[in-house]
Amino acid sequence: MKKTNLDLFESEWAILQVVWELEPCPAPTVQEALQDTKGWAYTTVKTIMDRMVEKKLLKTDKIRNLYLYSSAITQSQARKSEIVRTLRRAFDGTLTPMMQFLVENDELSEEDYRRLGRLIKKRKLKKSTSKRRK
């Protein structure tokens, strides 16, 4: 069985965002949802979506002469793949330099810092609790 390629193009991300929100949905619905932001013709959207089916990013169900598309990957899978790809490309696959970059470049709000702190504390607590059980 062919492994799903999760290195997504920007166009695939845009289509997946619509499909995740509206699935199952036909290609014309996706095209209409992207019309204002992308301006893509129906044939462009349909071609990309058919390629996404081949890549196993989308799946189809045929009802009479209508094809309904739904996602074959979750938002979580797509996000994880994108983060891993970014880590690999920009930070030699290491998380700490990426986090350091984010924190030191003042792109985070005070609320972001608080959330990160809570997430780290929660994860540390979970890890220490699971170690004690072993």
FIDO-390413 format. One record per atom (N, C-alpha, C): residue in one letter; y negated, x, z negated; atom name. Coordinates in nm, 2 decimals. Example, Ala and Ser with C-alpha at 12.3 -4.5 7.8 and 13.67 -1.06 7.14 Angstrom:
% FIDO-390413
type=A yy=0.57 xx=1.32 zz=-0.78 atom=N
type=A yy=0.45 xx=1.23 zz=-0.78 atom=CA
type=A yy=0.33 xx=1.32 zz=-0.78 atom=C
type=S yy=0.22 xx=1.28 zz=-0.71 atom=N
type=S yy=0.11 xx=1.37 zz=-0.71 atom=CA
type=S yy=0.00 xx=1.29 zz=-0.79 atom=C
% end
This chain:
% FIDO-390413
type=M yy=0.12 xx=0.08 zz=0.00 atom=N
type=M yy=0.00 xx=0.00 zz=0.00 atom=CA
type=M yy=-0.12 xx=0.09 zz=0.00 atom=C
type=K yy=-0.22 xx=0.05 zz=0.08 atom=N
type=K yy=-0.34 xx=0.13 zz=0.10 atom=CA
type=K yy=-0.43 xx=0.11 zz=-0.03 atom=C
type=K yy=-0.48 xx=0.23 zz=-0.08 atom=N
type=K yy=-0.57 xx=0.22 zz=-0.20 atom=CA
type=K yy=-0.71 xx=0.17 zz=-0.16 atom=C
type=T yy=-0.77 xx=0.09 zz=-0.24 atom=N
type=T yy=-0.90 xx=0.04 zz=-0.22 atom=CA
type=T yy=-1.00 xx=0.15 zz=-0.23 atom=C
type=N yy=-1.09 xx=0.16 zz=-0.13 atom=N
type=N yy=-1.20 xx=0.26 zz=-0.13 atom=CA
type=N yy=-1.32 xx=0.19 zz=-0.19 atom=C
type=L yy=-1.36 xx=0.24 zz=-0.31 atom=N
type=L yy=-1.47 xx=0.18 zz=-0.38 atom=CA
type=L yy=-1.60 xx=0.26 zz=-0.36 atom=C
type=D yy=-1.60 xx=0.35 zz=-0.27 atom=N
type=D yy=-1.73 xx=0.41 zz=-0.23 atom=CA
type=D yy=-1.81 xx=0.31 zz=-0.14 atom=C
type=L yy=-1.89 xx=0.23 zz=-0.21 atom=N
type=L yy=-1.96 xx=0.12 zz=-0.14 atom=CA
type=L yy=-2.09 xx=0.16 zz=-0.07 atom=C
type=F yy=-2.11 xx=0.11 zz=0.05 atom=N
type=F yy=-2.24 xx=0.13 zz=0.11 atom=CA
type=F yy=-2.34 xx=0.03 zz=0.05 atom=C
type=E yy=-2.46 xx=0.05 zz=0.07 atom=N
type=E yy=-2.57 xx=-0.04 zz=0.02 atom=CA
type=E yy=-2.54 xx=-0.18 zz=0.07 atom=C
type=S yy=-2.51 xx=-0.19 zz=0.20 atom=N
type=S yy=-2.48 xx=-0.33 zz=0.26 atom=CA
type=S yy=-2.37 xx=-0.40 zz=0.19 atom=C
type=E yy=-2.26 xx=-0.32 zz=0.16 atom=N
type=E yy=-2.15 xx=-0.38 zz=0.09 atom=CA
type=E yy=-2.19 xx=-0.43 zz=-0.05 atom=C
type=W yy=-2.27 xx=-0.35 zz=-0.12 atom=N
type=W yy=-2.32 xx=-0.39 zz=-0.25 atom=CA
type=W yy=-2.39 xx=-0.52 zz=-0.24 atom=C
type=A yy=-2.48 xx=-0.53 zz=-0.14 atom=N
type=A yy=-2.56 xx=-0.65 zz=-0.13 atom=CA
type=A yy=-2.47 xx=-0.78 zz=-0.10 atom=C
type=I yy=-2.37 xx=-0.76 zz=-0.02 atom=N
type=I yy=-2.28 xx=-0.87 zz=0.01 atom=CA
type=I yy=-2.20 xx=-0.90 zz=-0.11 atom=C
type=L yy=-2.15 xx=-0.80 zz=-0.18 atom=N
type=L yy=-2.07 xx=-0.83 zz=-0.30 atom=CA
type=L yy=-2.15 xx=-0.90 zz=-0.41 atom=C
type=Q yy=-2.27 xx=-0.87 zz=-0.42 atom=N
type=Q yy=-2.36 xx=-0.94 zz=-0.52 atom=CA
type=Q yy=-2.36 xx=-1.09 zz=-0.49 atom=C
type=V yy=-2.37 xx=-1.13 zz=-0.37 atom=N
type=V yy=-2.38 xx=-1.27 zz=-0.33 atom=CA
type=V yy=-2.24 xx=-1.33 zz=-0.35 atom=C
type=V yy=-2.13 xx=-1.26 zz=-0.31 atom=N
type=V yy=-2.00 xx=-1.32 zz=-0.32 atom=CA
type=V yy=-1.96 xx=-1.34 zz=-0.47 atom=C
type=W yy=-1.99 xx=-1.24 zz=-0.55 atom=N
type=W yy=-1.96 xx=-1.25 zz=-0.69 atom=CA
type=W yy=-2.03 xx=-1.38 zz=-0.75 atom=C
type=E yy=-2.15 xx=-1.41 zz=-0.70 atom=N
type=E yy=-2.22 xx=-1.52 zz=-0.76 atom=CA
type=E yy=-2.17 xx=-1.65 zz=-0.70 atom=C
type=L yy=-2.13 xx=-1.66 zz=-0.58 atom=N
type=L yy=-2.10 xx=-1.78 zz=-0.51 atom=CA
type=L yy=-1.95 xx=-1.80 zz=-0.47 atom=C
type=E yy=-1.87 xx=-1.71 zz=-0.50 atom=N
type=E yy=-1.73 xx=-1.72 zz=-0.45 atom=CA
type=E yy=-1.65 xx=-1.84 zz=-0.50 atom=C
type=P yy=-1.57 xx=-1.89 zz=-0.41 atom=N
type=P yy=-1.54 xx=-1.85 zz=-0.27 atom=CA
type=P yy=-1.66 xx=-1.91 zz=-0.18 atom=C
type=C yy=-1.69 xx=-1.83 zz=-0.08 atom=N
type=C yy=-1.80 xx=-1.88 zz=0.01 atom=CA
type=C yy=-1.78 xx=-1.83 zz=0.15 atom=C
type=P yy=-1.83 xx=-1.91 zz=0.24 atom=N
type=P yy=-1.81 xx=-1.86 zz=0.38 atom=CA
type=P yy=-1.92 xx=-1.76 zz=0.42 atom=C
type=A yy=-1.90 xx=-1.69 zz=0.53 atom=N
type=A yy=-2.00 xx=-1.59 zz=0.57 atom=CA
type=A yy=-2.14 xx=-1.64 zz=0.60 atom=C
type=P yy=-2.15 xx=-1.77 zz=0.66 atom=N
type=P yy=-2.29 xx=-1.82 zz=0.68 atom=CA
type=P yy=-2.37 xx=-1.83 zz=0.55 atom=C
type=T yy=-2.30 xx=-1.87 zz=0.44 atom=N
type=T yy=-2.36 xx=-1.88 zz=0.31 atom=CA
type=T yy=-2.42 xx=-1.75 zz=0.26 atom=C
type=V yy=-2.34 xx=-1.64 zz=0.28 atom=N
type=V yy=-2.38 xx=-1.51 zz=0.25 atom=CA
type=V yy=-2.50 xx=-1.47 zz=0.33 atom=C
type=Q yy=-2.49 xx=-1.49 zz=0.46 atom=N
type=Q yy=-2.60 xx=-1.45 zz=0.55 atom=CA
type=Q yy=-2.73 xx=-1.52 zz=0.51 atom=C
type=E yy=-2.72 xx=-1.65 zz=0.48 atom=N
type=E yy=-2.84 xx=-1.73 zz=0.44 atom=CA
type=E yy=-2.89 xx=-1.67 zz=0.31 atom=C
type=A yy=-2.81 xx=-1.63 zz=0.21 atom=N
type=A yy=-2.85 xx=-1.58 zz=0.08 atom=CA
type=A yy=-2.93 xx=-1.45 zz=0.10 atom=C
type=L yy=-2.89 xx=-1.37 zz=0.21 atom=N
type=L yy=-2.95 xx=-1.24 zz=0.23 atom=CA
type=L yy=-3.06 xx=-1.24 zz=0.33 atom=C
type=Q yy=-3.08 xx=-1.35 zz=0.39 atom=N
type=Q yy=-3.18 xx=-1.36 zz=0.50 atom=CA
type=Q yy=-3.32 xx=-1.31 zz=0.46 atom=C
type=D yy=-3.37 xx=-1.36 zz=0.35 atom=N
type=D yy=-3.50 xx=-1.32 zz=0.31 atom=CA
type=D yy=-3.52 xx=-1.17 zz=0.27 atom=C
type=T yy=-3.41 xx=-1.11 zz=0.21 atom=N
type=T yy=-3.42 xx=-0.97 zz=0.17 atom=CA
type=T yy=-3.38 xx=-0.87 zz=0.27 atom=C
type=K yy=-3.28 xx=-0.91 zz=0.35 atom=N
type=K yy=-3.22 xx=-0.82 zz=0.45 atom=CA
type=K yy=-3.25 xx=-0.85 zz=0.59 atom=C
type=G yy=-3.27 xx=-0.98 zz=0.62 atom=N
type=G yy=-3.30 xx=-1.02 zz=0.76 atom=CA
type=G yy=-3.18 xx=-1.00 zz=0.85 atom=C
type=W yy=-3.06 xx=-0.99 zz=0.80 atom=N
type=W yy=-2.95 xx=-0.97 zz=0.89 atom=CA
type=W yy=-2.91 xx=-1.09 zz=0.97 atom=C
type=A yy=-2.86 xx=-1.07 zz=1.09 atom=N
type=A yy=-2.81 xx=-1.18 zz=1.17 atom=CA
type=A yy=-2.67 xx=-1.21 zz=1.12 atom=C
type=Y yy=-2.63 xx=-1.33 zz=1.15 atom=N
type=Y yy=-2.49 xx=-1.38 zz=1.11 atom=CA
type=Y yy=-2.39 xx=-1.28 zz=1.15 atom=C
type=T yy=-2.40 xx=-1.23 zz=1.28 atom=N
type=T yy=-2.29 xx=-1.14 zz=1.33 atom=CA
type=T yy=-2.28 xx=-1.01 zz=1.25 atom=C
type=T yy=-2.40 xx=-0.96 zz=1.21 atom=N
type=T yy=-2.40 xx=-0.84 zz=1.13 atom=CA
type=T yy=-2.32 xx=-0.86 zz=0.99 atom=C
type=V yy=-2.36 xx=-0.97 zz=0.93 atom=N
type=V yy=-2.30 xx=-1.01 zz=0.80 atom=CA
type=V yy=-2.15 xx=-1.03 zz=0.82 atom=C
type=K yy=-2.11 xx=-1.10 zz=0.92 atom=N
type=K yy=-1.97 xx=-1.13 zz=0.95 atom=CA
type=K yy=-1.89 xx=-1.00 zz=0.97 atom=C
type=T yy=-1.95 xx=-0.91 zz=1.05 atom=N
type=T yy=-1.88 xx=-0.78 zz=1.08 atom=CA
type=T yy=-1.86 xx=-0.70 zz=0.96 atom=C
type=I yy=-1.97 xx=-0.69 zz=0.88 atom=N
type=I yy=-1.95 xx=-0.61 zz=0.75 atom=CA
type=I yy=-1.85 xx=-0.68 zz=0.66 atom=C
type=M yy=-1.85 xx=-0.81 zz=0.65 atom=N
type=M yy=-1.75 xx=-0.88 zz=0.56 atom=CA
type=M yy=-1.61 xx=-0.86 zz=0.61 atom=C
type=D yy=-1.59 xx=-0.86 zz=0.74 atom=N
type=D yy=-1.46 xx=-0.84 zz=0.80 atom=CA
type=D yy=-1.41 xx=-0.70 zz=0.77 atom=C
type=R yy=-1.50 xx=-0.60 zz=0.78 atom=N
type=R yy=-1.46 xx=-0.46 zz=0.74 atom=CA
type=R yy=-1.43 xx=-0.45 zz=0.60 atom=C
type=M yy=-1.50 xx=-0.53 zz=0.51 atom=N
type=M yy=-1.48 xx=-0.52 zz=0.37 atom=CA
type=M yy=-1.34 xx=-0.58 zz=0.34 atom=C
type=V yy=-1.30 xx=-0.68 zz=0.42 atom=N
type=V yy=-1.16 xx=-0.73 zz=0.40 atom=CA
type=V yy=-1.06 xx=-0.62 zz=0.43 atom=C
type=E yy=-1.08 xx=-0.55 zz=0.54 atom=N
type=E yy=-1.00 xx=-0.43 zz=0.58 atom=CA
type=E yy=-0.99 xx=-0.33 zz=0.47 atom=C
type=K yy=-1.11 xx=-0.30 zz=0.40 atom=N
type=K yy=-1.11 xx=-0.20 zz=0.30 atom=CA
type=K yy=-1.06 xx=-0.26 zz=0.16 atom=C
type=K yy=-1.02 xx=-0.39 zz=0.16 atom=N
type=K yy=-0.97 xx=-0.45 zz=0.04 atom=CA
type=K yy=-1.08 xx=-0.47 zz=-0.06 atom=C
type=L yy=-1.20 xx=-0.49 zz=-0.02 atom=N
type=L yy=-1.31 xx=-0.52 zz=-0.11 atom=CA
type=L yy=-1.33 xx=-0.67 zz=-0.12 atom=C
type=L yy=-1.29 xx=-0.74 zz=-0.02 atom=N
type=L yy=-1.30 xx=-0.89 zz=-0.01 atom=CA
type=L yy=-1.16 xx=-0.94 zz=0.03 atom=C
type=K yy=-1.14 xx=-1.07 zz=0.00 atom=N
type=K yy=-1.02 xx=-1.13 zz=0.05 atom=CA
type=K yy=-1.06 xx=-1.27 zz=0.11 atom=C
type=T yy=-0.98 xx=-1.32 zz=0.20 atom=N
type=T yy=-1.01 xx=-1.45 zz=0.26 atom=CA
type=T yy=-0.90 xx=-1.55 zz=0.24 atom=C
type=D yy=-0.95 xx=-1.67 zz=0.24 atom=N
type=D yy=-0.86 xx=-1.79 zz=0.25 atom=CA
type=D yy=-0.91 xx=-1.87 zz=0.36 atom=C
type=K yy=-0.81 xx=-1.91 zz=0.45 atom=N
type=K yy=-0.85 xx=-2.00 zz=0.56 atom=CA
type=K yy=-0.82 xx=-2.14 zz=0.53 atom=C
type=I yy=-0.92 xx=-2.23 zz=0.55 atom=N
type=I yy=-0.90 xx=-2.37 zz=0.53 atom=CA
type=I yy=-0.94 xx=-2.43 zz=0.66 atom=C
type=R yy=-0.84 xx=-2.48 zz=0.74 atom=N
type=R yy=-0.86 xx=-2.52 zz=0.88 atom=CA
type=R yy=-0.93 xx=-2.41 zz=0.96 atom=C
type=N yy=-1.05 xx=-2.43 zz=1.00 atom=N
type=N yy=-1.11 xx=-2.32 zz=1.08 atom=CA
type=N yy=-1.22 xx=-2.25 zz=1.00 atom=C
type=L yy=-1.22 xx=-2.27 zz=0.87 atom=N
type=L yy=-1.32 xx=-2.21 zz=0.78 atom=CA
type=L yy=-1.26 xx=-2.09 zz=0.70 atom=C
type=Y yy=-1.32 xx=-1.98 zz=0.70 atom=N
type=Y yy=-1.28 xx=-1.87 zz=0.62 atom=CA
type=Y yy=-1.37 xx=-1.86 zz=0.50 atom=C
type=L yy=-1.31 xx=-1.86 zz=0.38 atom=N
type=L yy=-1.38 xx=-1.85 zz=0.25 atom=CA
type=L yy=-1.35 xx=-1.71 zz=0.20 atom=C
type=Y yy=-1.45 xx=-1.64 zz=0.16 atom=N
type=Y yy=-1.44 xx=-1.50 zz=0.11 atom=CA
type=Y yy=-1.46 xx=-1.50 zz=-0.04 atom=C
type=S yy=-1.38 xx=-1.42 zz=-0.10 atom=N
type=S yy=-1.39 xx=-1.40 zz=-0.24 atom=CA
type=S yy=-1.37 xx=-1.25 zz=-0.27 atom=C
type=S yy=-1.41 xx=-1.20 zz=-0.38 atom=N
type=S yy=-1.41 xx=-1.06 zz=-0.41 atom=CA
type=S yy=-1.26 xx=-1.02 zz=-0.45 atom=C
type=A yy=-1.23 xx=-0.90 zz=-0.40 atom=N
type=A yy=-1.10 xx=-0.84 zz=-0.44 atom=CA
type=A yy=-1.12 xx=-0.73 zz=-0.55 atom=C
type=I yy=-1.24 xx=-0.71 zz=-0.58 atom=N
type=I yy=-1.27 xx=-0.61 zz=-0.69 atom=CA
type=I yy=-1.37 xx=-0.68 zz=-0.78 atom=C
type=T yy=-1.37 xx=-0.64 zz=-0.91 atom=N
type=T yy=-1.46 xx=-0.69 zz=-1.01 atom=CA
type=T yy=-1.59 xx=-0.61 zz=-1.01 atom=C
type=Q yy=-1.70 xx=-0.67 zz=-1.07 atom=N
type=Q yy=-1.82 xx=-0.60 zz=-1.08 atom=CA
type=Q yy=-1.80 xx=-0.47 zz=-1.17 atom=C
type=S yy=-1.72 xx=-0.48 zz=-1.27 atom=N
type=S yy=-1.69 xx=-0.37 zz=-1.35 atom=CA
type=S yy=-1.62 xx=-0.26 zz=-1.27 atom=C
type=Q yy=-1.53 xx=-0.29 zz=-1.19 atom=N
type=Q yy=-1.46 xx=-0.18 zz=-1.11 atom=CA
type=Q yy=-1.56 xx=-0.12 zz=-1.01 atom=C
type=A yy=-1.65 xx=-0.20 zz=-0.95 atom=N
type=A yy=-1.75 xx=-0.14 zz=-0.86 atom=CA
type=A yy=-1.85 xx=-0.05 zz=-0.93 atom=C
type=R yy=-1.89 xx=-0.10 zz=-1.05 atom=N
type=R yy=-1.99 xx=-0.02 zz=-1.13 atom=CA
type=R yy=-1.93 xx=0.11 zz=-1.18 atom=C
type=K yy=-1.81 xx=0.10 zz=-1.22 atom=N
type=K yy=-1.74 xx=0.22 zz=-1.27 atom=CA
type=K yy=-1.73 xx=0.33 zz=-1.16 atom=C
type=S yy=-1.69 xx=0.28 zz=-1.04 atom=N
type=S yy=-1.67 xx=0.37 zz=-0.93 atom=CA
type=S yy=-1.81 xx=0.43 zz=-0.89 atom=C
type=E yy=-1.91 xx=0.35 zz=-0.90 atom=N
type=E yy=-2.04 xx=0.41 zz=-0.86 atom=CA
type=E yy=-2.09 xx=0.51 zz=-0.96 atom=C
type=I yy=-2.07 xx=0.49 zz=-1.09 atom=N
type=I yy=-2.10 xx=0.58 zz=-1.19 atom=CA
type=I yy=-2.02 xx=0.71 zz=-1.18 atom=C
type=V yy=-1.89 xx=0.70 zz=-1.16 atom=N
type=V yy=-1.81 xx=0.82 zz=-1.14 atom=CA
type=V yy=-1.85 xx=0.90 zz=-1.02 atom=C
type=R yy=-1.89 xx=0.83 zz=-0.91 atom=N
type=R yy=-1.94 xx=0.89 zz=-0.79 atom=CA
type=R yy=-2.07 xx=0.97 zz=-0.81 atom=C
type=T yy=-2.16 xx=0.90 zz=-0.89 atom=N
type=T yy=-2.29 xx=0.97 zz=-0.92 atom=CA
type=T yy=-2.26 xx=1.09 zz=-1.01 atom=C
type=L yy=-2.17 xx=1.07 zz=-1.11 atom=N
type=L yy=-2.14 xx=1.18 zz=-1.20 atom=CA
type=L yy=-2.09 xx=1.30 zz=-1.12 atom=C
type=R yy=-2.00 xx=1.27 zz=-1.03 atom=N
type=R yy=-1.94 xx=1.38 zz=-0.94 atom=CA
type=R yy=-2.04 xx=1.45 zz=-0.86 atom=C
type=R yy=-2.13 xx=1.37 zz=-0.79 atom=N
type=R yy=-2.23 xx=1.43 zz=-0.70 atom=CA
type=R yy=-2.34 xx=1.50 zz=-0.77 atom=C
type=A yy=-2.40 xx=1.44 zz=-0.87 atom=N
type=A yy=-2.52 xx=1.49 zz=-0.93 atom=CA
type=A yy=-2.51 xx=1.57 zz=-1.05 atom=C
type=F yy=-2.39 xx=1.55 zz=-1.12 atom=N
type=F yy=-2.38 xx=1.61 zz=-1.26 atom=CA
type=F yy=-2.24 xx=1.68 zz=-1.27 atom=C
type=D yy=-2.18 xx=1.73 zz=-1.16 atom=N
type=D yy=-2.06 xx=1.80 zz=-1.16 atom=CA
type=D yy=-1.95 xx=1.73 zz=-1.24 atom=C
type=G yy=-1.95 xx=1.59 zz=-1.25 atom=N
type=G yy=-1.85 xx=1.52 zz=-1.31 atom=CA
type=G yy=-1.86 xx=1.51 zz=-1.46 atom=C
type=T yy=-1.97 xx=1.55 zz=-1.52 atom=N
type=T yy=-1.99 xx=1.56 zz=-1.66 atom=CA
type=T yy=-2.09 xx=1.46 zz=-1.71 atom=C
type=L yy=-2.05 xx=1.38 zz=-1.81 atom=N
type=L yy=-2.14 xx=1.27 zz=-1.86 atom=CA
type=L yy=-2.26 xx=1.32 zz=-1.94 atom=C
type=T yy=-2.24 xx=1.42 zz=-2.02 atom=N
type=T yy=-2.35 xx=1.46 zz=-2.11 atom=CA
type=T yy=-2.47 xx=1.50 zz=-2.04 atom=C
type=P yy=-2.47 xx=1.58 zz=-1.93 atom=N
type=P yy=-2.59 xx=1.61 zz=-1.86 atom=CA
type=P yy=-2.66 xx=1.49 zz=-1.80 atom=C
type=M yy=-2.58 xx=1.39 zz=-1.76 atom=N
type=M yy=-2.64 xx=1.27 zz=-1.70 atom=CA
type=M yy=-2.72 xx=1.20 zz=-1.81 atom=C
type=M yy=-2.65 xx=1.18 zz=-1.93 atom=N
type=M yy=-2.72 xx=1.11 zz=-2.04 atom=CA
type=M yy=-2.84 xx=1.19 zz=-2.08 atom=C
type=Q yy=-2.83 xx=1.32 zz=-2.09 atom=N
type=Q yy=-2.95 xx=1.40 zz=-2.13 atom=CA
type=Q yy=-3.06 xx=1.38 zz=-2.03 atom=C
type=F yy=-3.03 xx=1.38 zz=-1.90 atom=N
type=F yy=-3.13 xx=1.35 zz=-1.80 atom=CA
type=F yy=-3.20 xx=1.22 zz=-1.82 atom=C
type=L yy=-3.12 xx=1.11 zz=-1.84 atom=N
type=L yy=-3.18 xx=0.98 zz=-1.86 atom=CA
type=L yy=-3.27 xx=0.98 zz=-1.98 atom=C
type=V yy=-3.22 xx=1.03 zz=-2.09 atom=N
type=V yy=-3.30 xx=1.03 zz=-2.21 atom=CA
type=V yy=-3.43 xx=1.11 zz=-2.20 atom=C
type=E yy=-3.42 xx=1.23 zz=-2.14 atom=N
type=E yy=-3.54 xx=1.32 zz=-2.14 atom=CA
type=E yy=-3.64 xx=1.28 zz=-2.03 atom=C
type=N yy=-3.61 xx=1.19 zz=-1.94 atom=N
type=N yy=-3.70 xx=1.16 zz=-1.83 atom=CA
type=N yy=-3.78 xx=1.03 zz=-1.86 atom=C
type=D yy=-3.78 xx=0.99 zz=-1.99 atom=N
type=D yy=-3.86 xx=0.88 zz=-2.03 atom=CA
type=D yy=-3.85 xx=0.75 zz=-1.94 atom=C
type=E yy=-3.74 xx=0.73 zz=-1.89 atom=N
type=E yy=-3.71 xx=0.61 zz=-1.80 atom=CA
type=E yy=-3.66 xx=0.50 zz=-1.89 atom=C
type=L yy=-3.63 xx=0.53 zz=-2.02 atom=N
type=L yy=-3.57 xx=0.43 zz=-2.10 atom=CA
type=L yy=-3.68 xx=0.37 zz=-2.19 atom=C
type=S yy=-3.67 xx=0.24 zz=-2.22 atom=N
type=S yy=-3.76 xx=0.17 zz=-2.31 atom=CA
type=S yy=-3.71 xx=0.19 zz=-2.45 atom=C
type=E yy=-3.79 xx=0.16 zz=-2.55 atom=N
type=E yy=-3.75 xx=0.16 zz=-2.69 atom=CA
type=E yy=-3.63 xx=0.08 zz=-2.71 atom=C
type=E yy=-3.63 xx=-0.04 zz=-2.65 atom=N
type=E yy=-3.51 xx=-0.13 zz=-2.66 atom=CA
type=E yy=-3.38 xx=-0.06 zz=-2.60 atom=C
type=D yy=-3.40 xx=0.01 zz=-2.49 atom=N
type=D yy=-3.29 xx=0.08 zz=-2.43 atom=CA
type=D yy=-3.23 xx=0.18 zz=-2.53 atom=C
type=Y yy=-3.32 xx=0.25 zz=-2.59 atom=N
type=Y yy=-3.28 xx=0.35 zz=-2.69 atom=CA
type=Y yy=-3.20 xx=0.29 zz=-2.81 atom=C
type=R yy=-3.25 xx=0.17 zz=-2.85 atom=N
type=R yy=-3.18 xx=0.10 zz=-2.96 atom=CA
type=R yy=-3.05 xx=0.06 zz=-2.92 atom=C
type=R yy=-3.04 xx=0.00 zz=-2.80 atom=N
type=R yy=-2.91 xx=-0.05 zz=-2.75 atom=CA
type=R yy=-2.81 xx=0.07 zz=-2.73 atom=C
type=L yy=-2.86 xx=0.18 zz=-2.68 atom=N
type=L yy=-2.77 xx=0.30 zz=-2.66 atom=CA
type=L yy=-2.72 xx=0.34 zz=-2.80 atom=C
type=G yy=-2.81 xx=0.35 zz=-2.90 atom=N
type=G yy=-2.77 xx=0.39 zz=-3.03 atom=CA
type=G yy=-2.66 xx=0.30 zz=-3.09 atom=C
type=R yy=-2.68 xx=0.17 zz=-3.07 atom=N
type=R yy=-2.58 xx=0.07 zz=-3.12 atom=CA
type=R yy=-2.45 xx=0.08 zz=-3.05 atom=C
type=L yy=-2.45 xx=0.10 zz=-2.92 atom=N
type=L yy=-2.33 xx=0.12 zz=-2.84 atom=CA
type=L yy=-2.25 xx=0.25 zz=-2.89 atom=C
type=I yy=-2.32 xx=0.35 zz=-2.91 atom=N
type=I yy=-2.26 xx=0.48 zz=-2.95 atom=CA
type=I yy=-2.20 xx=0.46 zz=-3.09 atom=C
type=K yy=-2.27 xx=0.40 zz=-3.18 atom=N
type=K yy=-2.22 xx=0.38 zz=-3.32 atom=CA
type=K yy=-2.10 xx=0.29 zz=-3.31 atom=C
type=K yy=-2.10 xx=0.18 zz=-3.23 atom=N
type=K yy=-1.99 xx=0.09 zz=-3.22 atom=CA
type=K yy=-1.87 xx=0.16 zz=-3.16 atom=C
type=R yy=-1.89 xx=0.24 zz=-3.06 atom=N
type=R yy=-1.78 xx=0.31 zz=-3.00 atom=CA
type=R yy=-1.72 xx=0.42 zz=-3.10 atom=C
type=K yy=-1.80 xx=0.49 zz=-3.17 atom=N
type=K yy=-1.75 xx=0.59 zz=-3.27 atom=CA
type=K yy=-1.67 xx=0.52 zz=-3.38 atom=C
type=L yy=-1.72 xx=0.40 zz=-3.42 atom=N
type=L yy=-1.65 xx=0.33 zz=-3.53 atom=CA
type=L yy=-1.51 xx=0.28 zz=-3.47 atom=C
type=K yy=-1.51 xx=0.23 zz=-3.35 atom=N
type=K yy=-1.38 xx=0.19 zz=-3.29 atom=CA
type=K yy=-1.28 xx=0.30 zz=-3.28 atom=C
type=K yy=-1.33 xx=0.42 zz=-3.24 atom=N
type=K yy=-1.24 xx=0.53 zz=-3.22 atom=CA
type=K yy=-1.19 xx=0.58 zz=-3.36 atom=C
type=S yy=-1.28 xx=0.58 zz=-3.46 atom=N
type=S yy=-1.23 xx=0.63 zz=-3.59 atom=CA
type=S yy=-1.13 xx=0.53 zz=-3.65 atom=C
type=T yy=-1.15 xx=0.40 zz=-3.63 atom=N
type=T yy=-1.06 xx=0.30 zz=-3.68 atom=CA
type=T yy=-0.93 xx=0.31 zz=-3.61 atom=C
type=S yy=-0.93 xx=0.33 zz=-3.48 atom=N
type=S yy=-0.80 xx=0.34 zz=-3.40 atom=CA
type=S yy=-0.72 xx=0.47 zz=-3.44 atom=C
type=K yy=-0.79 xx=0.58 zz=-3.48 atom=N
type=K yy=-0.73 xx=0.70 zz=-3.52 atom=CA
type=K yy=-0.66 xx=0.68 zz=-3.65 atom=C
type=R yy=-0.72 xx=0.61 zz=-3.74 atom=N
type=R yy=-0.66 xx=0.58 zz=-3.87 atom=CA
type=R yy=-0.54 xx=0.50 zz=-3.87 atom=C
type=R yy=-0.53 xx=0.41 zz=-3.77 atom=N
type=R yy=-0.41 xx=0.33 zz=-3.75 atom=CA
type=R yy=-0.29 xx=0.41 zz=-3.71 atom=C
type=K yy=-0.31 xx=0.52 zz=-3.64 atom=N
type=K yy=-0.20 xx=0.60 zz=-3.59 atom=CA
type=K yy=-0.12 xx=0.68 zz=-3.69 atom=C
% end
